[in-house]
Amino acid sequence: MKILIIVLLLAIIIALFSGLFFLIKDESQSKRTVNALSWRVGLQVALIVALIVAYFTGALRPHDIYPTRAPAAVDATTVDADGRTINQQQ
C-alpha cells in the first residue's frame, strides 16, 4: 500500500509538470494542458482514497509527536503522559 501511495505522488508530480510544460509550449487551442491537469486531479482523488483505505485497514498508522514511552534502549528514563522525562533511581 505504501508503494502505491509513493507511485501516486510521483504520478501527480509528473502530471503537474507536464501540464506546466504544455501550458508554456502549446498554442492556445490545445487541450493537452487541460488533460494533464485533469489527470492530476483524478490522481489526487485516488491518493486520498488510498490514504483513507490504508488508514482503516491498518496499513498506515498515525503517530504522536510526543511519544508516551521512552525508547527501549533507554532503561533509566521514562516519559510520562505529558511528554516530560522522569529519571528513575536504580
Helices and strands as residue ranges (DSSP letters): H 2-25, H 32-57, E 77-79, E 85-87
